[in-house]
Amino acid sequence: MSNESIPSLPLNNGVQIPQLGFGVFQVPPEQTRDVVSTALDIGYRHIDTAQMYRNERGVGEALAASGLDRADYFVTSKLNNAFHAHDDALAAFDLTLEELQLEHVDLFLIHWPLPAVDRYVEAWGALEEIYRSGRARAIGVSNFEPHHLRRLMDETTVVPAVNQVEVHPWLGNEDVRAVDAEHGIVTEAWSPLGRGRVLEDPTIARIAENLGRTPAQVVLRWHIERGDVIFPKSVTPARIGENFRLFDFELSQADMADITALDRGERVGSHPDEMNNTGR
Ligand SMILES: NC(=O)c1ccc[n+]([C@@H]2O[C@H](COP(=O)([O-])OP(=O)(O)OC[C@H]3O[C@@H](n4cnc5c(N)ncnc54)[C@H](OP(=O)(O)O)[C@@H]3O)[C@@H](O)[C@H]2O)c1
C-alpha cells in the first residue's frame, strides 16, 4: 500500500500530519533501527518517539538508511520529564536533533505536565523558542488535562498543535477530546490498542469476525473514524503490516457506537494529575 492512501490532518498552523503513524515506546534501542525500517518499508511515514524511550538514535538511523526525502516523513519527539527547566529543555532538544540526525523535527511535545514540579509553562517557553527557530515545524503537549491546557493557553502565546493522551475503547477520554476540539488542538490517541488488552473484548471480536478483519484493525479503524491521530506500536512484522491496512473498509454507525460504549474509564498508563516522575 502506498503512502498516498494514508489521510493527513491539518494542524492549527497548516502543517499536515499523517493520521496513522508508528509508535516506538518500549522498542528496545538495539532493535529500533530494524523495526522502524520494517515500518518504513511497509509504508508508514510518521514515527512517534521520545527522549525517554532512549531509541531516537535507532529511529534516525532507519530514516537515514531509508533514502526517503525529508519532506516525505513526519517525526515527533518529546521532552524528557527531567528537563522542564528552560535551558535544560533547549539543551535536550539539541540532543534530540543530533540523535535523529535531523535539522528539524515535525512535532515536539512536552511529554507530561508533572503538576507537582509545576514548570510546564517554563518548558513551553523553550518549545516556543524552538518553534520560532524553525527546528520544530509544530509544538504540542502530551497528557495535558483540560486544566493544564487552559493554564498554558492563559499564560503563553502559541496554542499547542496537538495533545497526545491515552485513548482506546476502554478509555474514551471524551472530556479531553472535547476541550482539544474546542481549541483546534488535534488529539493523538496513545496506546490505541490499550497495549493489546482491548483486543480480547467480545464486542470487538464479534465486529471483527463479522467484517473479516482482525480485532486490532477494528479498534484502529474506530480511532481513525473518530478523527484522532494514532501510532500503534509493534515489534512483530506481520502486526506492523496488519495495523497499516485500515483504509479499505469502514465501520457501520452501529459498530462505532458499540465500541464507543465500551468506555469504562480504565487506563493502561498513569493519570496525568498523579504522574510526577522525573526519573530518567
Ligand atoms: N505520550 C505518552 O505518554 C505515551 C504513552 C504511551 C504510548 N505512547 C505512544 O503511543 C504508542 C502506542 O502505544 P503503546 O505502545 O503503549 O501501546 P499499543 O500500540 O496500544 O499496543 C502495543 C501492544 O500491542 C501489541 N500489538 C500491536 N499490534 C497488534 C496486533 N495487530 N495484534 C495483536 N497485538 C498487537 C504489541 O505487541 P508486539 O510489539 O509484541 O507485537 C504491544 O504489546 C507508543 O509506542 C508511543 O509512541 C505515548
The ligand as an SDF file (V2000), in Angstrom:
LIG
                    3D

 48 52  0  0  0  0  0  0  0  0999 V2000
    2.7530   10.3210   25.3560 N   0  0  0  0  0  0  0  0  0  0  0  0
    2.7480    9.2890   26.1740 C   0  0  0  0  0  0  0  0  0  0  0  0
    2.8140    9.4310   27.4030 O   0  0  0  0  0  0  0  0  0  0  0  0
    2.6540    7.9080   25.6000 C   0  0  0  0  0  0  0  0  0  0  0  0
    2.4330    6.8090   26.4390 C   0  0  0  0  0  0  0  0  0  0  0  0
    2.3360    5.5410   25.8640 C   0  0  0  0  0  0  0  0  0  0  0  0
    2.4610    5.3980   24.4870 C   0  0  0  0  0  0  0  0  0  0  0  0
    2.7000    6.4740   23.6980 N   0  0  0  0  0  0  0  0  0  0  0  0
    2.8620    6.3590   22.2230 C   0  0  0  0  0  0  0  0  0  0  0  0
    1.8160    5.5530   21.6980 O   0  0  0  0  0  0  0  0  0  0  0  0
    2.3790    4.4390   21.0160 C   0  0  0  0  0  0  0  0  0  0  0  0
    1.4710    3.2300   21.0930 C   0  0  0  0  0  0  0  0  0  0  0  0
    1.1500    2.9330   22.4420 O   0  0  0  0  0  0  0  0  0  0  0  0
    1.6690    1.6270   23.2150 P   0  0  0  0  0  0  0  0  0  0  0  0
    2.9510    1.2230   22.6140 O   0  0  0  0  0  0  0  0  0  0  0  0
    1.6540    1.9230   24.6570 O   0  0  0  0  0  0  0  0  0  0  0  0
    0.5320    0.5450   23.0010 O   0  0  0  0  0  0  0  0  0  0  0  0
   -0.4040   -0.0060   21.8140 P   0  0  0  0  0  0  0  0  0  0  0  0
    0.0880    0.4700   20.4850 O   0  0  0  0  0  0  0  0  0  0  0  0
   -1.7970    0.2490   22.2070 O   0  0  0  0  0  0  0  0  0  0  0  0
   -0.1620   -1.5800   21.9610 O   0  0  0  0  0  0  0  0  0  0  0  0
    1.0880   -2.1620   21.7590 C   0  0  0  0  0  0  0  0  0  0  0  0
    0.9750   -3.6300   22.1750 C   0  0  0  0  0  0  0  0  0  0  0  0
    0.0090   -4.2870   21.3570 O   0  0  0  0  0  0  0  0  0  0  0  0
    0.6260   -5.3640   20.6590 C   0  0  0  0  0  0  0  0  0  0  0  0
    0.0870   -5.3300   19.2920 N   0  0  0  0  0  0  0  0  0  0  0  0
    0.3290   -4.4090   18.3290 C   0  0  0  0  0  0  0  0  0  0  0  0
   -0.3370   -4.6910   17.2000 N   0  0  0  0  0  0  0  0  0  0  0  0
   -1.0340   -5.8220   17.4460 C   0  0  0  0  0  0  0  0  0  0  0  0
   -1.9020   -6.6100   16.6530 C   0  0  0  0  0  0  0  0  0  0  0  0
   -2.1740   -6.2810   15.4000 N   0  0  0  0  0  0  0  0  0  0  0  0
   -2.4550   -7.7280   17.2170 N   0  0  0  0  0  0  0  0  0  0  0  0
   -2.1770   -8.0690   18.4950 C   0  0  0  0  0  0  0  0  0  0  0  0
   -1.3650   -7.3510   19.2970 N   0  0  0  0  0  0  0  0  0  0  0  0
   -0.7950   -6.2320   18.7780 C   0  0  0  0  0  0  0  0  0  0  0  0
    2.1070   -5.1120   20.7080 C   0  0  0  0  0  0  0  0  0  0  0  0
    2.8350   -6.3340   20.7210 O   0  0  0  0  0  0  0  0  0  0  0  0
    4.2280   -6.6120   19.9410 P   0  0  0  0  0  0  0  0  0  0  0  0
    5.0340   -5.3350   19.9470 O   0  0  0  0  0  0  0  0  0  0  0  0
    4.8410   -7.6880   20.7780 O   0  0  0  0  0  0  0  0  0  0  0  0
    3.8670   -7.0740   18.5640 O   0  0  0  0  0  0  0  0  0  0  0  0
    2.2700   -4.3800   22.0380 C   0  0  0  0  0  0  0  0  0  0  0  0
    2.3050   -5.3170   23.1040 O   0  0  0  0  0  0  0  0  0  0  0  0
    3.7350    4.2490   21.7180 C   0  0  0  0  0  0  0  0  0  0  0  0
    4.6020    3.4170   21.0070 O   0  0  0  0  0  0  0  0  0  0  0  0
    4.1820    5.6780   21.8430 C   0  0  0  0  0  0  0  0  0  0  0  0
    4.6530    6.1490   20.6000 O   0  0  0  0  0  0  0  0  0  0  0  0
    2.7960    7.7220   24.2380 C   0  0  0  0  0  0  0  0  0  0  0  0
  1  2  1  0
  2  3  2  0
  2  4  1  0
  4  5  1  0
  4 48  2  0
  5  6  2  0
  6  7  1  0
  7  8  2  0
  8  9  1  0
  8 48  1  0
  9 10  1  0
  9 46  1  0
 10 11  1  0
 11 12  1  0
 11 44  1  0
 12 13  1  0
 13 14  1  0
 14 15  2  0
 14 16  1  0
 14 17  1  0
 17 18  1  0
 18 19  2  0
 18 20  1  0
 18 21  1  0
 21 22  1  0
 22 23  1  0
 23 24  1  0
 23 42  1  0
 24 25  1  0
 25 26  1  0
 25 36  1  0
 26 27  1  0
 26 35  1  0
 27 28  2  0
 28 29  1  0
 29 30  1  0
 29 35  2  0
 30 31  1  0
 30 32  2  0
 32 33  1  0
 33 34  2  0
 34 35  1  0
 36 37  1  0
 36 42  1  0
 37 38  1  0
 38 39  2  0
 38 40  1  0
 38 41  1  0
 42 43  1  0
 44 45  1  0
 44 46  1  0
 46 47  1  0
M  CHG  2   8   1  16  -1
M  END
$$$$
